[in-house]
Amino acid sequence: MQATVEREKELITRVIAGENDLFHELIRPYERMVYLAILTMLRNEQEAEDASQEVMINAFRHLKSFRGESKFSTWLVTIAMNEARQRLRKAKAAPVDSLDEGKEDREGDFTPAVLTDWREIPSEALEKKEMRQILRQAVDQLPPIYREVLVLRDLEELNQEETASALGINVPLVKVRLHRARMMLQKLLAPTLRPAAPAKKGFFGRMFQ
């Protein structure tokens, strides 16, 4: 991990110094991450491809502003989330900001967990192609503010602090939104799948590969 961070610092320094050809080497490990995050938000492959290209262009243009206060991948996914949000607003697909609830920023203000969350769906069931499609469709139905936190925590596997940084919110709010997102997703999946043993770590990400 440390070697990767040092290599990224070296590449960033060299790109800023004028070795532009190295930029692709810098972003290559994160291209799929950015695309999948945006695709899950926009739900349109062509637009996700266009948005991903725009993210990389913006990252190149603003590389000098990266101060290393967060991981490069977190900085990149922050740009991706902002791009996805802007496109959602332009398309008027859903009101992003108005979905925040007055009590949402209180830590521990969780929806009662009457249902077990989506991760307790059997891995064997989810590994079937039709189940992957059902999961994708369920994620698509989540409001944007819940979908984005689910994407970053369960798909990209960012930690709470990284997710908060990427979304511009605090950690307690990340916890609340993630809890609600998981409960909402499980409720959507409940008519089709029965909860059982916990799914494997990182399984959500594999559903979108």
N, C-alpha and C positions, 0 to 999 in steps of 0.2 A: 504493500500500500504506500509506504513512504517513498519507495523508488518511483512509483507511478506519479506521486505528487511532485517529486523533484524533476522528473522528466517533463511533466506538464509545465512547470515553472520555466524550465529551459526553453521549451518550445514557444511559450508565450513571449518570452523575452526576445527570442530570435525572430518571431513573426512581427512583433512591434518594431524591431530593428530593420525590417524590410524583407526578410526571407518569407515572402507570402506563400510560397509553395508548401511550406511546412504546416500551414493552417489545416489542411485536410488531415494530416497525421494527428493533429491535436484533437479534432472533433470526431474522427472516425469511430472511436469506441462508443460514442454517444449518439450517433445518427439514428440508430434504431430506437433508442430510448426516447428521443425527442419525437420521432414520427409516431410511435405508439401512444405516447402521452397526448399528442395533439389529435390523433385519430379517435381516441376514446372520447375526447371532448367534442370534436366537430362532427363525428359520425359520417364523414364523407372522405373517401380515399383520395380523390383528386385534390380536394381542398387541403387535406392534411399534407399531401406532398408539396403543394404550393406554400403552405404555411411553414413547413419544415425548412424549405429553401430560404424563405424570408428570415426565419430564425437564425440560420447560419450566416446570412448576409449581415444581419444586425449584430451578431456576435463578433464578426470580423471587424465591422465598423467601430464597435465600441470596446474592442479588446483592451485598449489602453485604460479603460475605466475599471477593469477587473483588478481588485486590490488584494485578492487572496484571503479575504476575511472569511469566506466560505469556500467549499470545494468548487472546483471549476464546473463539475457536473451539476451542482446545485445552482450555480449562476446561470448555466445554460438552460436548465429546465425552468428557471424563473422567467427567462425571456420567452420560452415556449408557452408557458401558461399565460403570459401577458398577450402574446400573439393570438392564442386561442380565444381568450376573453374578448379581445378587440373584434375578432371576426364574428363571435357570437352576438355581440352588441350590434354590429353592422347588419347582420342578417336578421336581427330581432327574433332570434330563435327562442330566447328565454330571457327574462329579467334576471341578470346576474346579481346585482347588488341588493335588490329589493327582497331577495329571499332570506336575508339575514333576519333572525328573530331577536326580539328585544332581550330575551333571557339567555340567549345562546352563549354569551361570553362568560357566563358563570361556570367555573369549573365544577364538575359533578352534576350539572343540570342535564342528566341523561334521560332519554326516553326509557321507560321501564322495559327491561329485557324480558318481555313475555315470550318472545321467540328466541331461540338460539341463533347466533349469527351465521352468515352464509358460509363461513369457513368450516363449519361442522357438517357440510355436505360430503358424502363419501367421495374420496378421490377416484375410486373405480368408476363411479357414475359420471363424474365430471370429465374424465379422460375420453369419454365417447364424443364423437364429433358433434352429434346433435345436442349434447349437453353443453358443449362449448358455445354453440350458437345461442342457446337459451341464456347462458350467462351473459354473453355480449349484449343481447337484447335487453336483459334486465338492467345492466349497467347503463345502457343508453337512456333508460327511463328515469334515472336519477336526476334531480335538479342539478344544475351546473356546480353550485358551491359544494355539494356533497360528492358529485362525481369526481371533481378535481382532487379532493383530498384522498378519496379512495384510490385514484390512479397513482398519486405520489407515494402513498404509504404501502398499498398492497400490490401495485403493479411495478412501480419503480423501486420499491422497498427503501425509500428515504426514511431517515429517522424523524422523530417528532420535531426536533429543532430545525432540520433541513427543510422539512415540509412547511413549517411556519415561516421560515425565511423566504421560500419560493413563492408562497401565497401572500406574504405581507400581513400575516396575522400572528397572534400569540399562540403558545403551545397549548394552554387550556382550551382555546377555541378549536385547535386541531383535534384534540381528544374528543370534544363534543361532536364535531362534525363527522369524524370518522366513526364514532359509535353509532350515530344516527344513520350514516350511510350504510354501514354493515347491517343494521337492523332493517332498513328499508329494502336492501337488496335481498336479504333472507326472506322477507315477507313476499317479495315478488316471485321468488323461486319456490316458496313453500308449496304452492299447488302442484308443482311438478316433481319436486325432489323431497325426500324425507331426510331429516337430520340423522347423522350417525356419528362415526368416529371422526375426529378432527382431520382436516386435509393437511397435506404436507406443506411445510414452510415454502413460501415462494410459489405456491401453486397457481395463484391468481395470475401471475406474470406469464406462466406457461400457457394459460388459456388463450392468450392473445398472440402467440407465436405462430 
